[in-house]
Amino acid sequence: MRTPFPAPSPTTRTAWLAAVAFALASTALADGHGPTAVECVAGDELAAALEGATPGTTLALSGTCDGPVRIAVDGVALDGGGDASIRVPEDASGPVVHVDGARDVELSGLTLADGQHGLLAERMASLVLRDVVARDNGAHGFEVINSFVEGFDLHAHDNGRVGFNLNRGGEARLTNALLEENGISGLISFNGAIVRLEDRNVIRANGDQGFTLGMNGMLFTIGAELVVEENGAEGIFLQQSGHAQFLGGSVHVRGNGGAGIGADFGSTLALGIDEFMVPGEVTLEDNAGPGLLADRGAIVAAESVMPVTARGNDGPGLHVGDGAQVSVADATFEGNDGGGIVVGTRGLLTTHGGEHDGLTCDATATVRGDAACP
């Protein structure tokens, strides 16, 4: 007959669990998976710490660290705890942080300042950014080339050119970004790059366009909120075959120095798709040009599930320019200094329902649906 082992006492069990926990923690630290403190305020060098990084290394930063630094190892994380910063001193140059082909990199709670770019990610890098500020960099706050970035609560401001520049096949998903007061634009997607906006994003007070897409750069959003305001030129500008698709949510474009939304030179813009039944709205108010401008072969479709309202703009509420094609449903173009709707040379407009306070047509224009040229 087998004699059962006695049950361990509470004291023995507690001691055993503590020993296991200590062993696991020691193993994690030995394998490089526990946080390693880099106290730049005490003279530690971030570049030296990164030279010894292995996959899974987390560096917990404090103080102001010197850049530029390069990350070329997969799975490295830099955690600034919300207070640490990395900056490039006056006698150095380059991006503050360069993620060079590394995958599964994470940066959190950091400020990146005074470099060429705050962050440069390239060569098929992939990374997650959380609560990262890029400011006072000579060119771009964030530069992403042929890489993937997922960004949460990013803030790019006072950079010389662009807050977030996405280029050459790059992809980005931005949630709750604030892109403001940059020299040229808040957000650019060019050369086949793709950006998706989620939750609420704000682009404001940039020197020229708020948000620019071109050369097959693309935007996709579903059910999100986008605010584009007080930029020096167009609020949203699609040029040279830029493409944007807004499925529901809200788009508020106001107080910009040019058109609220401009689509030019073969670009396409979709504001809602009735078949998908995702509700939304577009408001274009108090812009220095037309509320909505389509020109030089651009194609714009604004459907009833996401009606457009344009009021208080210096130009017409809707301007359909040279060879452009526009279809609008249940839209309102009233109270604009340039009239309700203008259809220019070879422009094609189709309307279904909605309200406007005047329609002006070029002799070569075509208007179909519920409106007719006078």
N, C-alpha and C positions, 0 to 999 in steps of 0.2 A: 504494500500500500504506500502510495507516494505522499510524503509529508508536504503540505503547502508552505510556500514561503510566507513569512509574516508580512503584513502590510506595512509599508514604511511609515514612520512617524511624521507628523507635520513638519517638524524641524529638519528631518533628513530630506524630505521631499523639497522643501524650500532651498536647502543648500545645493541639492542636485540640480534644480532648475537654474539657480544662479551660476553654477559652474558651466552648464551648457550654454547659457546666454553669453558668458564671458568668452568661452571658446569660439562661439560663432562670431562675435564681434572681433576677436583677435584675428581670426582667419580672414574676415573681410578686410581689416586694415592691412594685413600682410599681403593680400592680393591686390591692394591698391584701390579697393572699392569704397572705403570710408573717406569722408571729407579730409582734405589736407589743408591746414591753415596757411595762407600766404598773407603775412602781415606787412603790407607795403609801407604802412606808417612807421614800422620798426626797421625798415631797410630791406625786407625780403624782395627778391626780384621775380616778377611774374614770368618773364621770358625763361629764366633758368628753371623755374618749376615746371613749365610746359615742356622743356627739353626732356625731362624725365617722365613725362606722362605716358601712361599705358591705357588701353581700352578700359573704360569704367572709372577713370580717375575723376574725382570731383575736387576742385580747388575752391576753398572758401576764402574770398578776398576781403580785406579790410583796408581802409585808407585809400589813397590815390596811387595807383600803380602806373609805371611808365610803359608805354608802348613805343613802337608798334610790336605786336606779337602775332605769331603764326600758329594756327592749329592744323596739324596734318594727320592727327591720330583719331580714329573713330571713337565715339562714345565718351568724349571728354566734356566735362561740364565746368562752367565758371559761375559761381554763385556770389553775388555781391551783397546779398542780404538787404538790398534796397538803399544802401548808403555808399558802397564802394564805387570808385570810378577808375577808368583807364584813360590816360591821355598821352598824346605824343608831344614831347617837349620841343622847344623851338629849334634845337640843334638836330632834330631828326625829321623823317618824313615817311609817308606811306599810310595805309589804312591803320586805324587804331587796332582792330582785330581782323585778321585775314584767315578765313576758314578755307583752306586750300584742298579741296577734294575729300575732306573728312566727312563721315556720315554720323548721324545720330549725335550731333553736338548740341549742347544746350547752354544758353546764356540767360541769366536771370538776375534781376535786381541790380543792374549796372548802369552807369552813365559812360558813354563813349564820346570823347571830345578831342578837338584840336588836331585831328589827323586829316589826311586827304579825304578819306571816307571814315565814318564811324565804324561801319562793318563792310567788309568785302567778302562775299561768298561766291566761289566759282569752282569750275571743273567738277560738276555733278555732286557738290556738297549737299548735305541735308542737315537742317538744324531747326531747333525750337527756340524762340525768343520770348521771354516773359518779363514784363515790366522793365524794358530796356529803353533808355533815353539816348538819342544821338543828337548832339548839339555842337554848334560852332566848328563844324568840319569844313574844309575848303571847298569840297565838291558836294558829295552826297552824304546824307545821314546813313542810309542803308543802300548798298549796291549789290544786287543779286544777278549773277550771270550764269545761265545754264545750271541752275541749282534750285533746290526746293527749300522754302522757308515757311514755317508756321509761326505767326506772331500774335501775341496777346498783350494788349495794353501797351503798345509801343508809342513813343512820343519822339517825333523828329522836328526840331525847330532850329532856326537861325543857322542853317547850313548854307553854303555858298550857292549851291545849284538846286538840288532836288532832295526832298525829304526821304522818299523811298523810290529808288530807281530799279526797275525790273527789266531785264534785257536778255536778248539772245537765247530764247527758249527757257528762260527761268519761270518758276512757278511760285506763287505766294498766296497764302490764306491769312487774311488780316482780320482780327477781332478786336474791336474797341481801340482802334488806332487814332491818334491825334497828330496830324501833319500840318504844321503851321509856320508861317513867317520864314519860309525858305526862299532863296534868291530867285529861283525860276518857278518851280512847280512843287506841289505837295507830293504827287504820285504820278509816275510815268510807267507805262507798260508798252514796250516796243519790241520789234523783231521777233514775233512769234511767242512772246511771253504771255502768261496767263495769270490773272489775279482774281481771287474770289474774296468778297467782302462779307463779313458775318456780324451779326448783332448791330452795333452802332459805330460808325466811323465818321470822323469830322476832318475836313480839309479846308483850311481857312487862312486868309491873309498872306498868301504866297505872292511873289513878285509878278508872275505872269499867270499862266493857267493854273487852276486848282488841280485838275486831273487830266492827263493827256494820254491817249492811246493812238498808236500809229504803226504802220508797216506790219500789219497782222497781229499787233498786240491786242489782247482780249481781256474783257471783264465779264464775270458772271456773278450774280447775286440772287438769292431767293429769300424773300421775307425779311430782308435786313433794312436798316436805316442808314442813309447817307446824307450828310449835311455838307454842302459846298458853298462857302460864303466869303465875300469880301476879298477875293483874289484880284490881282491886277488886270487880268485879261479874261478870257472865257472861263466860266466855272468848270464845265466838262467839255473837252475838245477832242473829237475823233478826227484824225487826219490820215491821209495816205493809207487807206484800207484798215483803219482801226475798227474794232467790233466790240459792241457792248450789249449785254442782255440782262435786263432787270426783270425778275419774276416776282412781282408783288413787293411788299414792304413800302417804304417811303423814301422819296428823293426830294430834298429841299435845296434849291439852288437860288441864292439870293445875294443881291448887292455886289455882284462881280463887275469888273471893268469892261467886259465885252458881252457876247451872247451868254445867256444862261447855259444852254447846251448847244454846241455847234458840231455838226457832222459834215465832213468835207471830203472831196476827192475819193469817191468810191467806198466810203465807210458805211457801216450798217449799225442801226440802233433799234433795239426792240424794247418797248416799254410795256410789259405785261403780255401774256398769251392767254386768251380767253379759255382755251381748252384745258389749261392746267388749273384754272380757278383759284389762283393765289392772289388775293386782293391786295391792292396797293394804291398809291397816289403819287403824283408828281406836281410840285409847285415850283414855278419859275417867277420870281418876283424881284422887282427893283434892280434889274441888271442894266448895264449901260448900252447894251445892244438888243437884238431881238431876244424874246424869251426862248424860242426854239428856232434854230437856223439849220437848214439842210441845203447844201450847195454842191455843185460840180459832181453830179452823179451819185451823191449819197442816197441811201435808202433808209427811211424811218417808218416804223410801224408803232403806233400808240393805241392800244386796244382798250375796250370799255372796262375791263377788270382793273385797269390801272390808269384812270383818267388824268389828263394833263390840265392844269390851270396855270395860265400865264397872265399876270397883272402887274401894272406899274413899271413895265420895262420901257427904256428909252426908244427902242425900235418897235416893230410890230410884234404881236404875240407870237405869230408864226410867220417865218419867211422861207418860202420854197424857192431856191435859187436855180442856177443854170443846170438843167438836165436832172435835177433831183426828183425823187419820188417819195411822197409822204402820204400815209394813210392814218387818219385819226378818228377815234370814236368817242363820243360823249365828252369831248374836250371843251374847255372854256378859254377864249382869247378875248378878253375885255379889259378896258381901262389902260391900254398901253399907248404911249405917245405916238408910235408909228402906225396906229390902227390895229385892227384885229388880225387879218391875214393878208399877206402879199405873196402872189405867185408870179415869179419872174420868168425869164427866158427859158422856154422849153420845159418849165416845171410841170409836174404832174401831181395833183392833189386829189385824194379821195376822202370824203367826209361822211360820217354817219352820226347823226344827232349832234348834240353839243350846242354851244352858244358862241357867237362872235359879234363884234360891233363894227363890221366893215370888211369887205373883200375887194382887193385890187388885183387885177390880172394883166399881165403882158399879153400882147396879141398872139404870141406863140404858145401860151400856157394852155393846159388842159385841166379842167376841174370836173370831177364826177361825184355822184352820190347825192347828198342832201343840200349841197351848195351849188351855186352857178355864178359864173362871171357876169358882172353887170353889163 
